[in-house]
Amino acid sequence: TNTPLLDVHNLIADRYEKDGKGVVDNYFNSARDPTHRNPLGAAVDAELTLSALRALKGPAFDAFLSAKGRGVPAAEAKYVFPNTP
């Protein structure tokens, strides 16, 4: 279907590296649980995922977003890959 691939994993990892351990620790339920995000961490990950979606070329889906969602800037193009045969 030639659907582009979004590298959300590396987008999140790069953000976490930029924010640093002191900030990122606040995104998880506890220091012993580095997997499950709390509401703050989930919001950060959701915003980053939306930024990847906003980086896609083609018709915008802004009509389906809240004002806050429309304010999320697009991710860098390096996080979007073509998926062509």
Steps between C-alpha positions, in 0.01 A plus 500: 500500500808726506409612851790695654668363811528719807804445720324584825740284699805710412300823519411420862852374579656819361262715707575301815875539442453875451284535812744303715451241771382748763205606284428162342476330840182706550339329198483156667301351787812428702875453470442124523260509203680651199231368262161640599452872464291710733255758357781754447714248311202383296424860403861558389500181292161586347619848405811354336291245310271780379805700390606203285152482347509872429827450309321289238451655160151514356164623620509632854268354760487818706119498491511197727738655755439723797658844509776351716558223243517751215770685697736201506781562251591236244792271579817517297484319167765252621225320697287426191603233251344413166364148477529420134577167338 
